[in-house]
Every structure is written in C-alpha cells, then in structure tokens.
Amino acid sequence: MTNHVFMSAAVTAVALGVLLAGPELERTATAQDQKPGAGPVLPVFEVDPNFPTMPDHMLLGGVGGATADSHGNVWVFHRPHTLEEGNATENGYMPAPPVVAFSATGRYLQGWGGPAKGQYEWFNRGGLHSAFAECSSCTAERRLNGDGRPGSGEHGIAVDANDNVWLTGNGDGDGQILKFSKDGKFLLQIGKGGAAVDSNNTEHLSRPAGITVYAKTNEVFVADGYGNRRVVVFDADTGAYKRHWGAYGNKPDDKASKARQATGPGPQQFNTPHGIAVSEDGVVYVSDRANNRVQSFRTDGTFLKEGFIKRESKGTGTAFGVALSADPQQRFVYIADGSNERIAILDRGSLEEIGHIGGPGRKAGEFFHLHSLGVDPSGNLVTGESQGYRVQKFIYKGLSSVATR
C-alpha cells in the first residue's frame, strides 16, 4: 500500500510569530522581536511537514479536534461530511472514519466512529450536502470543489488517563457527549440530542465544544459553549452531574448580551466557551473564543485570573483551543488564535502573552482556520484546522530566550 502524505517539503523551522525561511537561517524557533539576552524564556518548536501519513485514498475533512494521549499518539476528530465532491473524490478517495489515531511518528493506527442506531446518539451533521457520509440534517445543495465551508457536527476530542476517548458535537440540538474505549467500543452517553439551550440545566448540554478529563478527581470538564455558556462537570464513570459555572464563576445567564467588548472590564458572561484544560495542580483553563480571552478557575468553579489574547481583534475569536506545556511546572499556556491564525503563548502565572507561533497561510507551520490544539507528553504541539482540513505537529526543541532572525 502506498501512502498519501500531507506535506513533502523539508523540515521547516517555525518562529514564534514568523516562519524562518531561506537556507541561511538556522532551524530554530524563537520569539518574534525578542532581543538577545532579553525577555522571557520561551519554548522552541520545529514543524514536521511530513506529519501525518494517511493511508492510500483516505482523506480528512474539516478537523474539529486534535489532541494527544499519554503515549504520544495523536487523535483527530474530523467531519467526513465536509469533504467536497470532485477531483480526488471522483477517483476513489474517500473520507477517513470520524475518529482517527496516529502514532507519534504520524503512522495511521486506526479509525472508527459514526452513527450507530440504538447504541448512542451521534452528533448532528448539518448545513451542507454530503455525498460521502450519513447526514440526515444536511441540505440538498451539493458541496463542490472549492466550497470551503466548515460545517458542524464532530467537534471536540479528549483521551483520558485510562485511554478512553471522549467526544463532543456542535451540531444543532447536540446536547450530548460520548465516551468510547480506545478501539471504539461505546461506553457512555451523557445528555441527549435534540436539547434546547439552557445553561443551568443539569441533565443535558447544548452544542458542547471542548472537553477534558481530570484524573485526580475522575471528573470530565466540558466547555459547553456553542449553545450554552458555561463550564459543566460530570463524574467520568457514571456521568452524574456535579456542578457548573459561568464567566468569573457567575451563574450563567443565556439572556446576557454577546456583544464584543474591546476595552474596559470583561463581559460578565461567557460568549463561546470553546476550549478547556486542567493543570496538574488543579487549575481549570477555559478559552472564551469570541470574547478573546482565557479564564482560570479552581476545580470547584472559584474564579482565579483572566488574560486577553489580542483583545482588539475582529473575526470569529482569538481563543479557540487551550493546552498546557508538558514540563513539570506547566509554565506555558497555549491558545489557538483562529482569528489571527497563530498559537499564542502565555505565561501560566500571569496569563500574559509572551510569544506566538505561526501566522496565516497554507505552508507547513502556517494555519488556515486554526481550531484546536493539544500537547503530548514530550511537549510537542498538535493542531487541527477546521477549514484547512489538516493536522500539524510541532516538535518541541527546548527553551530559548535568544531571537534568531
């Protein structure tokens, strides 16, 4: 079997903020505009343009989520129904299963998932016509080459310490999250499909976005954010509701304005809580996508701190996904900034931005609708693009405070 490789260029160095191009430049990645010997210490990454390797005649659609497990394997949750008709798909190429796993080196391991009547409620794929995947809510409008719309449905993915895989969906009416074993055996559904928006409901969700599991308390934390406007917590074994909260630890209010505020005090309610991560020392980080910010909390919902990511930015938001560095202190917070197509690097103590990776584009190390990110045990970053239809991996190379320009 021959392999279809996403990228074929030589390894490309990525600066925190710019791509270092040209043979005369060293293959390192450091902070944009940072003077030698000055400024904060920053992580250094190098993009692997050959990651991942897809099986022959298998394609990814829009990537909702990308993460890594405790073994360094990379997990991807994509939307098969977003694959466009024409060209490759007329010549035997088909979408991969919704859940795809790759080894740390990018080798395809397995794929599974999708609707299964009578077992669980899969996520509501909608808004587009699909010629390649079951999509009861899709329209009759054909999706031809160059369409580019991201669709909805398959969204967030997390792998817990027991190698169980957790999934969320942002399709209309999606009020459920699903839990599977690593080989795709259905284990648990929390909530139900067809649910209405209600950020204080304890039985279901509304178009949940991000998800993570905190092993120390055996709880699943959900950024319940496309419909509802909250963080909600469940028992990871039974699915029993535990607690929920809104921005600043407030009670969620679905009637509050979602108007963007570029200056002054931050909005008292979440706009789109989209990504979520819990540190080893029990701090919950929530990326509030359209409010261009990240907030931190204790696991009981007590508010701790807030940081803005290019708050003045327009577009669909600067705080999509959130992940933490793999060093023992977890010194850095990584934010997927979809509006500026980059990864913002924050100091975890202050939540102030100290550097960034990438920029808009289609080359290795650039992004087209950066949507999700994760960190593996070695500190490498993995990213997913919902309209770029790809996953990228950035290899952690160490720390540096000296700029290479």
C-alpha positions as a Markdown table, in Angstrom:
| # | Residue | x | y | z |
|---|---|---|---|---|
| 1 | Met | 0.0 | 0.0 | 0.0 |
| 2 | Thr | 1.4 | 3.4 | -0.9 |
| 3 | Asn | 1.0 | 6.3 | 1.4 |
| 4 | His | -0.6 | 9.7 | 0.9 |
| 5 | Val | 1.5 | 12.3 | 2.7 |
| 6 | Phe | 0.1 | 15.7 | 3.6 |
| 7 | Met | 3.4 | 17.5 | 3.2 |
| 8 | Ser | 6.5 | 16.7 | 1.3 |
| 9 | Ala | 8.8 | 19.6 | 1.9 |
| 10 | Ala | 12.0 | 19.5 | 4.1 |
| 11 | Val | 11.6 | 20.2 | 7.8 |
| 12 | Thr | 10.6 | 23.8 | 8.2 |
| 13 | Ala | 11.6 | 26.0 | 11.1 |
| 14 | Val | 8.8 | 28.0 | 12.7 |
| 15 | Ala | 9.5 | 31.2 | 14.7 |
| 16 | Leu | 7.2 | 32.3 | 17.4 |
| 17 | Gly | 5.4 | 34.7 | 15.2 |
| 18 | Val | 7.1 | 34.3 | 11.9 |
| 19 | Leu | 8.3 | 31.5 | 9.6 |
| 20 | Leu | 12.1 | 31.4 | 9.3 |
| 21 | Ala | 12.7 | 30.8 | 5.6 |
| 22 | Gly | 15.8 | 30.5 | 3.5 |
| 23 | Pro | 18.9 | 28.3 | 3.6 |
| 24 | Glu | 20.9 | 30.9 | 5.5 |
| 25 | Leu | 18.7 | 30.7 | 8.6 |
| 26 | Glu | 19.1 | 28.3 | 11.4 |
| 27 | Arg | 16.4 | 25.7 | 12.0 |
| 28 | Thr | 15.2 | 27.1 | 15.3 |
| 29 | Ala | 12.1 | 28.8 | 16.6 |
| 30 | Thr | 12.2 | 31.7 | 18.9 |
| 31 | Ala | 10.3 | 34.8 | 19.9 |
| 32 | Gln | 9.4 | 37.5 | 17.4 |
| 33 | Asp | 11.1 | 40.8 | 18.1 |
| 34 | Gln | 12.9 | 39.4 | 21.1 |
| 35 | Lys | 16.4 | 41.0 | 21.7 |
| 36 | Pro | 19.3 | 38.7 | 22.6 |
| 37 | Gly | 19.5 | 38.0 | 26.3 |
| 38 | Ala | 16.3 | 39.9 | 27.0 |
| 39 | Gly | 12.7 | 38.9 | 27.7 |
| 40 | Pro | 11.1 | 35.7 | 28.9 |
| 41 | Val | 12.3 | 32.2 | 28.3 |
| 42 | Leu | 10.1 | 30.6 | 25.6 |
| 43 | Pro | 9.6 | 27.1 | 24.2 |
| 44 | Val | 11.2 | 26.3 | 20.8 |
| 45 | Phe | 9.4 | 24.3 | 18.2 |
| 46 | Glu | 10.1 | 22.9 | 14.7 |
| 47 | Val | 7.2 | 21.9 | 12.5 |
| 48 | Asp | 7.2 | 18.4 | 11.0 |
| 49 | Pro | 5.7 | 18.9 | 7.5 |
| 50 | Asn | 5.5 | 15.1 | 6.9 |
| 51 | Phe | 3.1 | 14.5 | 9.7 |
| 52 | Pro | 0.8 | 12.6 | 9.4 |
| 53 | Thr | 0.9 | 9.8 | 6.8 |
| 54 | Met | -2.6 | 8.9 | 5.6 |
| 55 | Pro | -3.5 | 5.5 | 4.1 |
| 56 | Asp | -3.8 | 5.4 | 0.4 |
| 57 | His | -7.1 | 7.0 | -0.9 |
| 58 | Met | -8.1 | 8.3 | 2.5 |
| 59 | Leu | -8.7 | 12.0 | 3.3 |
| 60 | Leu | -9.5 | 14.2 | 6.2 |
| 61 | Gly | -12.5 | 16.6 | 6.2 |
| 62 | Gly | -12.7 | 19.7 | 8.4 |
| 63 | Val | -10.9 | 18.9 | 11.7 |
| 64 | Gly | -12.9 | 19.6 | 14.7 |
| 65 | Gly | -10.5 | 18.4 | 17.4 |
| 66 | Ala | -6.9 | 17.3 | 17.7 |
| 67 | Thr | -5.2 | 16.0 | 20.8 |
| 68 | Ala | -2.6 | 13.6 | 22.1 |
| 69 | Asp | -2.8 | 10.7 | 24.6 |
| 70 | Ser | -0.4 | 9.7 | 27.4 |
| 71 | His | 1.6 | 7.5 | 25.0 |
| 72 | Gly | 2.2 | 10.3 | 22.5 |
| 73 | Asn | -0.3 | 9.0 | 19.9 |
| 74 | Val | -2.3 | 11.8 | 18.1 |
| 75 | Trp | -6.1 | 11.6 | 18.0 |
| 76 | Val | -8.1 | 13.5 | 15.4 |
| 77 | Phe | -11.9 | 14.1 | 15.3 |
| 78 | His | -12.9 | 15.3 | 11.8 |
| 79 | Arg | -16.1 | 15.9 | 9.8 |
| 80 | Pro | -16.3 | 13.4 | 6.9 |
| 81 | His | -19.4 | 15.1 | 5.5 |
| 82 | Thr | -17.4 | 18.3 | 4.8 |
| 83 | Leu | -15.4 | 16.6 | 2.1 |
| 84 | Glu | -16.0 | 18.2 | -1.2 |
| 85 | Glu | -17.2 | 16.5 | -4.4 |
| 86 | Gly | -15.0 | 16.5 | -7.4 |
| 87 | Asn | -11.4 | 15.6 | -8.5 |
| 88 | Ala | -9.9 | 13.2 | -5.9 |
| 89 | Thr | -13.3 | 12.0 | -4.7 |
| 90 | Glu | -14.2 | 11.1 | -8.3 |
| 91 | Asn | -11.1 | 8.9 | -8.4 |
| 92 | Gly | -11.6 | 6.6 | -5.4 |
| 93 | Tyr | -10.6 | 8.9 | -2.5 |
| 94 | Met | -12.9 | 8.8 | 0.5 |
| 95 | Pro | -13.0 | 10.3 | 4.0 |
| 96 | Ala | -11.4 | 8.6 | 6.9 |
| 97 | Pro | -13.6 | 7.5 | 9.8 |
| 98 | Pro | -14.6 | 10.4 | 12.1 |
| 99 | Val | -12.1 | 9.3 | 14.9 |
| 100 | Val | -8.5 | 8.7 | 13.6 |
| 101 | Ala | -5.4 | 7.8 | 15.6 |
| 102 | Phe | -1.8 | 8.2 | 14.5 |
| 103 | Ser | 1.4 | 7.1 | 16.2 |
| 104 | Ala | 3.8 | 9.7 | 17.5 |
| 105 | Thr | 5.6 | 9.5 | 14.1 |
| 106 | Gly | 2.5 | 10.0 | 12.1 |
| 107 | Arg | 1.7 | 6.4 | 11.1 |
| 108 | Tyr | -2.0 | 5.7 | 10.8 |
| 109 | Leu | -3.1 | 3.4 | 13.6 |
| 110 | Gln | -6.9 | 3.1 | 13.4 |
| 111 | Gly | -10.2 | 4.8 | 12.7 |
| 112 | Trp | -13.7 | 4.4 | 13.9 |
| 113 | Gly | -16.9 | 6.2 | 14.9 |
| 114 | Gly | -20.1 | 7.5 | 13.3 |
| 115 | Pro | -23.8 | 6.9 | 13.6 |
| 116 | Ala | -24.9 | 3.6 | 15.2 |
| 117 | Lys | -28.7 | 3.3 | 15.6 |
| 118 | Gly | -29.8 | 2.0 | 19.0 |
| 119 | Gln | -26.4 | 2.4 | 20.8 |
| 120 | Tyr | -25.9 | 6.1 | 21.1 |
| 121 | Glu | -26.8 | 9.4 | 19.5 |
| 122 | Trp | -24.2 | 10.5 | 17.1 |
| 123 | Phe | -23.7 | 14.3 | 16.5 |
| 124 | Asn | -25.9 | 16.2 | 14.2 |
| 125 | Arg | -24.0 | 16.8 | 11.0 |
| 126 | Gly | -25.7 | 19.8 | 9.3 |
| 127 | Gly | -25.6 | 22.7 | 7.0 |
| 128 | Leu | -24.1 | 21.0 | 4.0 |
| 129 | His | -24.9 | 18.3 | 1.5 |
| 130 | Ser | -22.8 | 15.2 | 1.9 |
| 131 | Ala | -22.1 | 12.6 | -0.8 |
| 132 | Phe | -19.8 | 10.6 | 1.5 |
| 133 | Ala | -21.2 | 10.3 | 5.0 |
| 134 | Glu | -24.6 | 9.8 | 6.6 |
| 135 | Cys | -26.0 | 13.2 | 7.3 |
| 136 | Ser | -29.8 | 13.4 | 8.0 |
| 137 | Ser | -29.8 | 17.1 | 8.5 |
| 138 | Cys | -27.7 | 18.1 | 5.5 |
| 139 | Thr | -29.2 | 20.1 | 2.7 |
| 140 | Ala | -29.7 | 19.2 | -0.9 |
| 141 | Glu | -27.2 | 21.8 | -2.0 |
| 142 | Arg | -24.2 | 19.9 | -3.4 |
| 143 | Arg | -20.8 | 20.6 | -1.9 |
| 144 | Leu | -18.4 | 21.0 | -4.9 |
| 145 | Asn | -14.7 | 21.6 | -5.2 |
| 146 | Gly | -13.6 | 24.9 | -3.5 |
| 147 | Asp | -16.7 | 25.2 | -1.3 |
| 148 | Gly | -14.7 | 25.6 | 1.9 |
| 149 | Arg | -17.5 | 25.9 | 4.4 |
| 150 | Pro | -16.6 | 24.2 | 7.7 |
| 151 | Gly | -19.9 | 22.6 | 8.5 |
| 152 | Ser | -20.8 | 21.4 | 12.0 |
| 153 | Gly | -21.1 | 18.2 | 13.9 |
| 154 | Glu | -17.9 | 16.4 | 15.1 |
| 155 | His | -16.1 | 18.8 | 17.3 |
| 156 | Gly | -14.0 | 18.2 | 20.5 |
| 157 | Ile | -11.9 | 15.2 | 21.5 |
| 158 | Ala | -10.0 | 14.2 | 24.6 |
| 159 | Val | -8.3 | 11.0 | 25.7 |
| 160 | Asp | -8.2 | 10.3 | 29.4 |
| 161 | Ala | -5.6 | 8.6 | 31.6 |
| 162 | Asn | -7.3 | 5.2 | 31.0 |
| 163 | Asp | -7.2 | 5.7 | 27.2 |
| 164 | Asn | -10.9 | 6.3 | 26.9 |
| 165 | Val | -11.9 | 8.7 | 24.1 |
| 166 | Trp | -14.4 | 11.5 | 24.8 |
| 167 | Leu | -16.2 | 13.3 | 22.0 |
| 168 | Thr | -18.4 | 16.4 | 21.7 |
| 169 | Gly | -20.5 | 17.8 | 18.8 |
| 170 | Asn | -21.6 | 21.3 | 17.9 |
| 171 | Gly | -24.5 | 20.4 | 15.5 |
| 172 | Asp | -27.9 | 21.9 | 16.0 |
| 173 | Gly | -29.6 | 20.2 | 19.0 |
| 174 | Asp | -26.5 | 18.3 | 20.1 |
| 175 | Gly | -26.9 | 18.0 | 23.9 |
| 176 | Gln | -24.7 | 15.0 | 24.5 |
| 177 | Ile | -21.1 | 13.9 | 25.0 |
| 178 | Leu | -19.9 | 10.4 | 24.2 |
| 179 | Lys | -17.3 | 8.1 | 25.8 |
| 180 | Phe | -15.6 | 5.2 | 23.9 |
| 181 | Ser | -12.8 | 2.8 | 24.6 |
| 182 | Lys | -9.7 | 3.4 | 22.5 |
| 183 | Asp | -10.8 | 0.9 | 20.0 |
| 184 | Gly | -14.2 | 2.4 | 19.5 |
| 185 | Lys | -16.4 | 0.4 | 21.9 |
| 186 | Phe | -19.3 | 2.6 | 23.2 |
| 187 | Leu | -19.1 | 3.2 | 27.0 |
| 188 | Leu | -21.3 | 6.1 | 28.0 |
| 189 | Gln | -23.5 | 8.9 | 26.8 |
| 190 | Ile | -24.1 | 12.0 | 29.0 |
| 191 | Gly | -27.1 | 14.2 | 27.9 |
| 192 | Lys | -29.3 | 13.8 | 24.9 |
| 193 | Gly | -29.7 | 15.0 | 21.4 |
| 194 | Gly | -32.4 | 17.5 | 20.5 |
| 195 | Ala | -31.8 | 19.6 | 23.6 |
| 196 | Ala | -32.7 | 23.3 | 23.8 |
| 197 | Val | -30.3 | 26.0 | 25.1 |
| 198 | Asp | -30.4 | 26.1 | 28.9 |
| 199 | Ser | -27.1 | 26.9 | 30.6 |
| 200 | Asn | -28.5 | 25.9 | 34.0 |
| 201 | Asn | -29.8 | 22.5 | 33.0 |
| 202 | Thr | -28.2 | 19.6 | 34.9 |
| 203 | Glu | -29.3 | 16.8 | 32.5 |
| 204 | His | -28.1 | 17.8 | 29.1 |
| 205 | Leu | -25.7 | 20.2 | 27.3 |
| 206 | Ser | -26.2 | 22.4 | 24.3 |
| 207 | Arg | -23.7 | 22.1 | 21.4 |
| 208 | Pro | -20.6 | 21.5 | 23.7 |
| 209 | Ala | -17.2 | 22.4 | 22.3 |
| 210 | Gly | -14.2 | 21.4 | 24.4 |
| 211 | Ile | -13.7 | 18.5 | 26.8 |
| 212 | Thr | -11.1 | 17.2 | 29.2 |
| 213 | Val | -10.9 | 14.7 | 32.0 |
| 214 | Tyr | -9.1 | 15.4 | 35.3 |
| 215 | Ala | -7.8 | 12.1 | 36.6 |
| 216 | Lys | -7.2 | 13.2 | 40.2 |
| 217 | Thr | -10.9 | 13.8 | 40.7 |
| 218 | Asn | -12.2 | 11.4 | 38.0 |
| 219 | Glu | -14.3 | 14.2 | 36.5 |
| 220 | Val | -15.0 | 15.3 | 33.0 |
| 221 | Phe | -14.9 | 19.1 | 32.4 |
| 222 | Val | -16.8 | 20.4 | 29.4 |
| 223 | Ala | -16.7 | 23.8 | 27.7 |
| 224 | Asp | -20.4 | 23.9 | 26.9 |
| 225 | Gly | -20.2 | 26.8 | 24.6 |
| 226 | Tyr | -22.0 | 26.9 | 21.2 |
| 227 | Gly | -25.5 | 26.8 | 22.7 |
| 228 | Asn | -24.9 | 27.1 | 26.4 |
| 229 | Arg | -22.4 | 29.5 | 28.0 |
| 230 | Arg | -20.8 | 27.6 | 30.9 |
| 231 | Val | -18.4 | 25.0 | 32.2 |
| 232 | Val | -20.1 | 21.8 | 33.3 |
| 233 | Val | -18.6 | 18.9 | 35.2 |
| 234 | Phe | -19.7 | 15.3 | 35.4 |
| 235 | Asp | -18.5 | 12.1 | 37.0 |
| 236 | Ala | -16.3 | 10.3 | 34.4 |
| 237 | Asp | -17.6 | 6.9 | 35.3 |
| 238 | Thr | -21.3 | 7.3 | 35.9 |
| 239 | Gly | -22.0 | 10.6 | 34.0 |
| 240 | Ala | -23.6 | 12.0 | 37.1 |
| 241 | Tyr | -23.9 | 15.8 | 37.1 |
| 242 | Lys | -21.5 | 17.5 | 39.6 |
| 243 | Arg | -21.6 | 21.3 | 39.1 |
| 244 | His | -21.4 | 24.1 | 36.6 |
| 245 | Trp | -20.5 | 27.8 | 36.4 |
| 246 | Gly | -20.1 | 30.8 | 34.0 |
| 247 | Ala | -17.6 | 33.5 | 33.5 |
| 248 | Tyr | -15.9 | 34.7 | 36.7 |
| 249 | Gly | -17.7 | 31.9 | 38.5 |
| 250 | Asn | -21.1 | 33.6 | 37.9 |
| 251 | Lys | -24.3 | 31.8 | 37.4 |
| 252 | Pro | -24.8 | 31.5 | 33.6 |
| 253 | Asp | -27.3 | 33.9 | 32.0 |
| 254 | Asp | -28.4 | 32.9 | 28.5 |
| 255 | Lys | -30.1 | 36.3 | 28.0 |
| 256 | Ala | -27.0 | 38.4 | 28.6 |
| 257 | Ser | -25.6 | 40.3 | 25.6 |
| 258 | Lys | -22.9 | 38.6 | 23.4 |
| 259 | Ala | -21.7 | 42.0 | 22.1 |
| 260 | Arg | -17.9 | 42.1 | 21.9 |
| 261 | Gln | -16.1 | 44.5 | 24.3 |
| 262 | Ala | -12.6 | 45.5 | 23.1 |
| 263 | Thr | -11.8 | 47.7 | 26.2 |
| 264 | Gly | -12.8 | 48.0 | 29.8 |
| 265 | Pro | -13.9 | 45.3 | 32.2 |
| 266 | Gly | -14.5 | 41.9 | 30.6 |
| 267 | Pro | -18.1 | 40.7 | 29.9 |
| 268 | Gln | -19.6 | 39.1 | 32.9 |
| 269 | Gln | -20.8 | 36.1 | 30.9 |
| 270 | Phe | -19.0 | 33.7 | 28.6 |
| 271 | Asn | -19.7 | 34.2 | 24.9 |
| 272 | Thr | -18.4 | 30.9 | 23.5 |
| 273 | Pro | -16.5 | 28.8 | 26.0 |
| 274 | His | -14.7 | 26.7 | 23.4 |
| 275 | Gly | -11.6 | 25.0 | 24.9 |
| 276 | Ile | -10.8 | 23.6 | 28.3 |
| 277 | Ala | -7.8 | 22.2 | 30.1 |
| 278 | Val | -7.0 | 21.3 | 33.7 |
| 279 | Ser | -3.4 | 21.6 | 35.0 |
| 280 | Glu | -1.7 | 19.0 | 37.2 |
| 281 | Asp | -2.2 | 21.3 | 40.2 |
| 282 | Gly | -5.9 | 21.6 | 39.7 |
| 283 | Val | -6.4 | 24.9 | 37.8 |
| 284 | Val | -9.1 | 24.9 | 35.1 |
| 285 | Tyr | -8.4 | 27.0 | 32.0 |
| 286 | Val | -11.3 | 28.0 | 29.7 |
| 287 | Ser | -10.8 | 29.7 | 26.4 |
| 288 | Asp | -13.8 | 32.0 | 25.7 |
| 289 | Arg | -13.5 | 32.2 | 22.0 |
| 290 | Ala | -15.5 | 35.2 | 20.9 |
| 291 | Asn | -14.6 | 37.2 | 24.0 |
| 292 | Asn | -10.9 | 36.8 | 23.0 |
| 293 | Arg | -9.9 | 35.7 | 26.5 |
| 294 | Val | -8.9 | 32.8 | 28.8 |
| 295 | Gln | -10.1 | 32.5 | 32.4 |
| 296 | Ser | -8.7 | 30.3 | 35.1 |
| 297 | Phe | -10.6 | 28.7 | 38.0 |
| 298 | Arg | -10.2 | 26.2 | 40.8 |
| 299 | Thr | -11.9 | 22.9 | 40.1 |
| 300 | Asp | -14.9 | 24.0 | 42.2 |
| 301 | Gly | -15.5 | 27.0 | 39.9 |
| 302 | Thr | -13.9 | 29.7 | 42.0 |
| 303 | Phe | -12.5 | 32.3 | 39.6 |
| 304 | Leu | -8.8 | 33.0 | 39.7 |
| 305 | Lys | -7.5 | 35.0 | 36.8 |
| 306 | Glu | -8.2 | 36.4 | 33.3 |
| 307 | Gly | -6.0 | 37.1 | 30.3 |
| 308 | Phe | -6.9 | 38.5 | 26.9 |
| 309 | Ile | -5.5 | 37.4 | 23.6 |
| 310 | Lys | -5.3 | 40.3 | 21.1 |
| 311 | Arg | -8.5 | 41.6 | 22.5 |
| 312 | Glu | -8.9 | 44.2 | 19.8 |
| 313 | Ser | -9.0 | 41.5 | 17.1 |
| 314 | Lys | -12.1 | 41.1 | 14.9 |
| 315 | Gly | -13.3 | 37.9 | 13.3 |
| 316 | Thr | -14.6 | 34.7 | 15.0 |
| 317 | Gly | -12.4 | 34.9 | 18.1 |
| 318 | Thr | -8.8 | 34.6 | 19.3 |
| 319 | Ala | -9.3 | 31.9 | 22.0 |
| 320 | Phe | -10.4 | 28.6 | 20.4 |
| 321 | Gly | -8.4 | 25.8 | 22.0 |
| 322 | Val | -6.3 | 25.8 | 25.1 |
| 323 | Ala | -3.5 | 23.5 | 26.2 |
| 324 | Leu | -0.7 | 23.4 | 28.8 |
| 325 | Ser | 3.0 | 22.7 | 28.3 |
| 326 | Ala | 4.3 | 19.3 | 29.4 |
| 327 | Asp | 7.1 | 20.5 | 31.8 |
| 328 | Pro | 6.5 | 19.6 | 35.5 |
| 329 | Gln | 5.5 | 23.2 | 36.3 |
| 330 | Gln | 3.4 | 23.6 | 33.2 |
| 331 | Arg | 4.9 | 27.1 | 32.7 |
| 332 | Phe | 3.1 | 27.9 | 29.5 |
| 333 | Val | -0.5 | 28.1 | 28.3 |
| 334 | Tyr | -1.0 | 27.6 | 24.5 |
| 335 | Ile | -4.0 | 29.2 | 22.9 |
| 336 | Ala | -5.3 | 28.5 | 19.4 |
| 337 | Asp | -6.0 | 32.0 | 17.9 |
| 338 | Gly | -8.2 | 31.3 | 15.0 |
| 339 | Ser | -8.7 | 35.0 | 14.0 |
| 340 | Asn | -5.0 | 35.7 | 13.6 |
| 341 | Glu | -4.1 | 32.1 | 12.6 |
| 342 | Arg | -1.4 | 31.5 | 15.2 |
| 343 | Ile | -0.7 | 29.9 | 18.6 |
| 344 | Ala | -0.4 | 32.4 | 21.4 |
| 345 | Ile | 2.0 | 31.5 | 24.2 |
| 346 | Leu | 1.0 | 32.8 | 27.6 |
| 347 | Asp | 2.9 | 32.7 | 30.9 |
| 348 | Arg | 0.8 | 30.5 | 33.1 |
| 349 | Gly | 1.4 | 32.5 | 36.2 |
| 350 | Ser | 0.2 | 35.9 | 34.8 |
| 351 | Leu | -1.8 | 34.8 | 31.7 |
| 352 | Glu | 0.1 | 37.4 | 29.8 |
| 353 | Glu | 1.1 | 36.7 | 26.2 |
| 354 | Ile | 4.9 | 36.3 | 25.8 |
| 355 | Gly | 5.2 | 34.9 | 22.3 |
| 356 | His | 3.4 | 33.2 | 19.4 |
| 357 | Ile | 3.8 | 30.6 | 16.7 |
| 358 | Gly | 2.8 | 30.7 | 13.1 |
| 359 | Gly | 0.6 | 33.0 | 11.0 |
| 360 | Pro | -1.9 | 32.8 | 8.2 |
| 361 | Gly | -1.1 | 30.6 | 5.2 |
| 362 | Arg | -1.1 | 27.1 | 3.8 |
| 363 | Lys | 2.5 | 26.1 | 4.2 |
| 364 | Ala | 3.9 | 23.9 | 6.9 |
| 365 | Gly | 3.8 | 25.9 | 10.2 |
| 366 | Glu | 1.1 | 28.3 | 9.0 |
| 367 | Phe | -2.6 | 27.9 | 9.6 |
| 368 | Phe | -5.9 | 28.2 | 7.8 |
| 369 | His | -8.7 | 28.4 | 10.4 |
| 370 | Leu | -6.7 | 27.0 | 13.3 |
| 371 | His | -9.4 | 25.4 | 15.6 |
| 372 | Ser | -7.9 | 23.0 | 18.1 |
| 373 | Leu | -4.6 | 22.0 | 19.7 |
| 374 | Gly | -3.1 | 19.6 | 22.2 |
| 375 | Val | 0.2 | 18.7 | 23.8 |
| 376 | Asp | 1.8 | 15.3 | 24.0 |
| 377 | Pro | 3.9 | 14.0 | 26.9 |
| 378 | Ser | 7.1 | 15.2 | 25.2 |
| 379 | Gly | 5.9 | 18.7 | 24.9 |
| 380 | Asn | 5.1 | 18.6 | 21.2 |
| 381 | Leu | 2.1 | 20.5 | 19.9 |
| 382 | Val | -0.6 | 19.1 | 17.6 |
| 383 | Thr | -3.0 | 21.3 | 15.8 |
| 384 | Gly | -6.2 | 20.9 | 13.8 |
| 385 | Glu | -7.7 | 23.2 | 11.1 |
| 386 | Ser | -11.4 | 23.1 | 10.5 |
| 387 | Gln | -11.1 | 24.6 | 7.1 |
| 388 | Gly | -7.5 | 23.7 | 6.3 |
| 389 | Tyr | -8.6 | 20.1 | 6.5 |
| 390 | Arg | -5.3 | 19.1 | 8.1 |
| 391 | Val | -3.4 | 18.2 | 11.3 |
| 392 | Gln | 0.1 | 19.5 | 12.0 |
| 393 | Lys | 2.7 | 18.6 | 14.6 |
| 394 | Phe | 5.3 | 20.9 | 16.1 |
| 395 | Ile | 8.3 | 19.2 | 17.7 |
| 396 | Tyr | 9.4 | 20.7 | 21.0 |
| 397 | Lys | 13.1 | 21.5 | 20.8 |
| 398 | Gly | 13.8 | 23.1 | 24.2 |
| 399 | Leu | 13.8 | 26.6 | 25.7 |
| 400 | Ser | 15.4 | 29.8 | 24.4 |
| 401 | Ser | 15.4 | 33.5 | 25.2 |
| 402 | Val | 17.6 | 34.5 | 22.2 |
| 403 | Ala | 16.0 | 35.5 | 18.9 |
| 404 | Thr | 17.2 | 34.2 | 15.6 |
| 405 | Arg | 16.3 | 36.5 | 12.7 |
